[in-house]
Amino acid sequence: MRAIPGLLLSLLLLGGFSVRPSLPAARENSNPAHRQRPRFVLVAQYPTPVITVHSEGAAGNRYGFEGGRLLKLHGTYHLFTSEMAGDPIWVKMKLAHWESPDRIHWKRIATLYESSGEFQGKDPRAALWAPMPVYDQKEERWNLFYVAYSSEPDTKTEWRNNFAGTIWRAVSKASGPNGIDGPYQDVGIILHPDSQSEPWEGLQGTDSFFPYKVGTSWYGFYGSAKTEHIPITLWAVGLASAPALAGPWKRCAELNPLKIETVFAENPIVTRLDDGTYAAVYDSNVPNAIGYTWSADGVHWGAGEAINVQPQGTGKWADDVRTPLGLIPEGRNRFTVFYTGYQKPPGTKGMGTAGVGFATFELKQ
């Protein structure tokens, strides 16, 4: 997981000041599993962010919000997100849980974890990112997956702000769906850099993880980047699989890295559609947009497409659209898509702060 705003991301990818590179048009995958591509269209965007550093409950959050997952349970919206609490930026972090009855009015429920903020490369939990809650029907427990990094100052050739990422698994102490409120207890690391790491993985380690069920098995998107080389030429994602949500997880080397994007894809979150197929939204580097991809079988994923969630004109609130937090089915082929975005008021210095907003998509088939 990384929260790099657009300008810095361009620097890391391209090695100089430049706009984000445009991605090629989506390609049809030749795999027979890709029979028919659905298409999402923007129906409406909410004109302002619904959570910012100025929201009630956000005291002590200096830089805002980035990544995580938002889901709907028994009519209540639950946001699990990374709060960029303090300095060093992207290192001193909190993982938080927020709730809303209506998508607009939010209450902060709890701090789930807080990072140490250690900045000399000694603490493997110096920075914590990307909390992803997933319910295990078999065990009747919520599982919370999140990323832990070591952190130290960057060099001229390496991005070391977040490196050697590992994926932690925590489990809710209370059973049943209502256990989503926690508390959560760490039970161990399920994926990390090791001898099984693939050639496309680099210094960043495993930077995100989202598991989803396919038949009786589990698959999980994970990502990495060769942040030991600036400019970074590829931020990619791959798949791992396991017989149970608890693991053991094994990389799907024959599939990885997935050909979703040619330059940048991060943090895919999967939703199973009513027809049994799978859709994933993810962070792309297309300005004002988020990416999405589709799979007929949950294993073979097609080339990504982008959907603009910040059209020019009234209601454009984000100067830099960042990470989608998942597709929330609302009925009749409508979905709410929450996402994070940076705001930089005119005349201010620095990168600004990140808030959370949402848009409504419609699925066209």
SVG drawing of the C-alpha trace seen along z (x, -y; Angstrom):
<svg xmlns="http://www.w3.org/2000/svg" viewBox="-33 -31 54 58">
<polyline fill="none" stroke="black" stroke-width="0.4" points="0.0,0.0 1.2,-3.5 -0.5,-6.8 1.8,-8.7 0.0,-11.7 -0.1,-12.1 3.0,-14.3 5.2,-12.2 3.9,-9.0 4.8,-10.4 8.3,-11.2 8.8,-7.6 7.4,-6.0 9.0,-8.3 12.0,-9.7 11.1,-13.4 8.3,-15.9 5.6,-14.7 1.9,-14.0 0.7,-10.5 1.2,-8.3 -2.0,-7.3 -2.7,-3.6 -3.5,-1.7 -7.0,-0.9 -8.4,2.3 -7.7,5.5 -9.9,8.5 -8.2,11.5 -7.9,14.5 -8.8,16.9 -12.2,18.5 -13.2,17.6 -13.6,14.0 -16.8,14.4 -18.5,11.1 -17.2,7.9 -19.5,5.9 -19.2,2.2 -19.6,-0.2 -20.9,-3.8 -21.0,-6.7 -24.5,-7.6 -23.7,-10.3 -21.0,-11.6 -21.5,-13.0 -20.3,-16.6 -18.2,-16.8 -16.1,-14.4 -18.0,-12.8 -15.0,-12.3 -12.1,-14.7 -9.5,-15.7 -12.0,-18.2 -14.7,-15.6 -15.9,-15.0 -13.7,-12.1 -10.8,-12.9 -8.8,-14.9 -5.2,-14.0 -5.3,-12.9 -2.9,-15.2 -2.8,-14.1 -6.1,-12.2 -7.2,-8.8 -5.9,-6.3 -7.0,-2.8 -8.7,0.0 -12.2,1.4 -15.8,0.2 -18.7,2.6 -22.3,2.7 -23.6,5.0 -27.3,5.1 -27.9,1.6 -24.8,0.0 -21.8,-1.1 -18.4,-0.1 -15.2,-1.8 -11.8,-0.2 -9.1,-2.7 -5.5,-3.9 -5.3,-7.2 -2.1,-9.2 -1.9,-10.4 1.4,-12.2 5.0,-12.5 6.9,-10.9 4.1,-11.0 3.0,-7.6 4.9,-6.0 3.1,-7.2 -0.3,-5.6 -3.5,-4.4 -5.9,-1.7 -9.4,-2.9 -13.1,-1.7 -15.8,-4.2 -19.6,-3.6 -22.5,-5.4 -26.2,-4.7 -26.6,-6.7 -23.1,-7.0 -23.0,-10.7 -22.9,-11.0 -20.0,-9.1 -18.9,-8.2 -15.4,-7.0 -15.8,-3.7 -12.3,-2.6 -8.6,-2.7 -7.7,0.9 -3.9,0.6 -1.4,-2.2 2.1,-2.0 5.3,-2.9 6.4,-5.5 10.0,-4.3 12.1,-5.7 15.5,-3.9 14.5,-0.6 14.5,1.4 10.8,2.0 8.9,4.2 5.7,2.6 6.8,-1.0 4.0,-1.7 0.6,0.0 -1.7,-0.1 -4.7,1.2 -7.0,2.9 -9.2,5.4 -12.0,7.1 -13.3,10.4 -15.9,12.7 -15.1,16.4 -18.4,18.3 -16.8,21.6 -15.2,20.2 -17.9,17.5 -15.2,14.9 -14.2,11.7 -10.6,11.8 -8.7,8.5 -5.7,8.5 -3.3,5.5 0.2,4.5 3.1,3.8 6.3,2.1 9.7,1.2 10.5,-2.5 13.5,-4.7 14.5,-7.8 14.6,-7.4 17.9,-7.4 18.6,-8.9 17.9,-5.6 15.5,-3.8 12.0,-4.5 12.4,-3.2 9.5,-5.1 7.6,-1.8 9.6,1.4 9.7,5.1 5.9,5.3 4.3,8.2 0.6,9.2 -0.7,9.7 -3.9,11.6 -6.1,10.7 -9.3,12.4 -12.3,10.9 -12.7,12.1 -16.5,12.1 -18.1,14.6 -20.8,13.9 -21.3,11.0 -21.7,8.5 -18.1,9.3 -17.1,6.8 -16.8,4.1 -13.9,6.0 -11.7,6.2 -9.3,8.1 -6.3,10.2 -3.3,10.8 -2.7,14.5 0.3,14.2 1.8,13.3 0.3,15.0 2.4,13.5 5.8,11.9 9.0,11.6 10.8,15.0 12.3,17.6 8.9,17.9 8.8,14.2 8.6,13.8 11.0,11.8 8.5,9.0 8.4,8.4 10.8,6.0 12.0,4.0 8.4,2.9 7.5,6.5 3.8,7.4 2.0,4.0 -1.6,5.1 -3.8,8.2 -7.5,8.9 -8.9,12.5 -12.1,13.7 -13.7,17.2 -13.9,19.1 -15.8,22.4 -14.3,24.2 -10.9,22.4 -9.7,18.9 -7.8,16.6 -6.1,13.3 -4.8,10.3 -1.5,9.1 0.9,6.4 4.5,5.3 7.0,3.0 10.7,2.8 11.1,-0.3 14.8,0.4 15.1,-1.3 13.9,-4.9 12.2,-5.4 9.9,-2.5 8.8,-0.9 6.0,1.3 3.6,1.5 1.9,4.8 -0.5,7.3 -0.6,11.1 -2.7,13.9 -2.1,16.2 -4.3,19.2 -5.1,21.2 -7.5,24.0 -8.8,21.8 -8.8,18.2 -6.2,18.9 -3.9,20.4 -1.4,21.6 -1.2,19.1 0.9,19.9 1.7,17.6 0.1,18.5 3.4,18.2 1.9,19.5 -0.5,16.5 1.7,13.7 2.0,10.8 -1.5,10.3 -1.8,8.3 -4.4,5.9 -2.3,2.8 1.0,2.2 2.3,-0.4 0.4,-0.7 -2.3,1.3 -2.7,1.6 -5.2,2.7 -7.8,4.6 -11.0,5.3 -13.3,8.1 -17.0,8.3 -19.0,11.3 -21.8,10.1 -25.3,11.5 -24.5,13.7 -21.7,15.4 -18.9,13.5 -16.3,11.3 -15.5,7.6 -12.5,5.8 -11.9,2.1 -8.4,0.9 -6.1,-2.1 -4.9,-3.1 -2.7,-6.0 -5.4,-7.4 -6.1,-11.0 -9.5,-11.5 -10.4,-7.8 -10.3,-4.4 -9.7,-1.1 -11.8,1.9 -11.4,5.4 -13.6,8.5 -13.3,12.3 -15.7,15.0 -14.1,17.6 -12.4,15.5 -8.9,16.7 -8.3,15.3 -8.6,11.5 -9.0,9.3 -7.2,6.0 -8.4,3.1 -10.5,0.1 -10.9,-3.3 -14.0,-5.2 -13.8,-8.9 -15.3,-9.7 -14.4,-13.4 -15.8,-15.0 -14.9,-18.6 -17.4,-21.2 -19.6,-21.5 -18.9,-18.9 -15.3,-18.1 -13.8,-17.9 -10.6,-15.8 -7.5,-17.2 -6.0,-13.7 -8.2,-10.6 -6.5,-7.8 -7.9,-4.4 -11.3,-2.8 -12.6,-1.1 -14.7,1.6 -18.0,2.0 -21.1,2.0 -24.2,3.6 -27.3,1.4 -29.7,3.3 -30.9,3.0 -27.4,3.1 -26.4,0.0 -23.2,-0.2 -21.8,-2.7 -18.0,-3.2 -16.2,-5.0 -12.7,-6.3 -10.0,-8.5 -8.8,-11.7 -6.4,-14.5 -7.5,-18.1 -5.0,-21.0 -6.6,-24.4 -5.2,-27.1 -2.2,-28.9 -1.3,-26.2 2.0,-24.4 2.6,-20.7 0.5,-17.9 -2.8,-18.7 -4.9,-16.2 -6.9,-13.2 -10.6,-12.7 -13.2,-10.0 -16.0,-10.5 -18.3,-8.3 -20.0,-7.9 -22.8,-5.7 -22.0,-3.2 -24.4,-1.3 -23.5,2.1 -24.3,2.4 -24.2,5.8"/>
</svg>
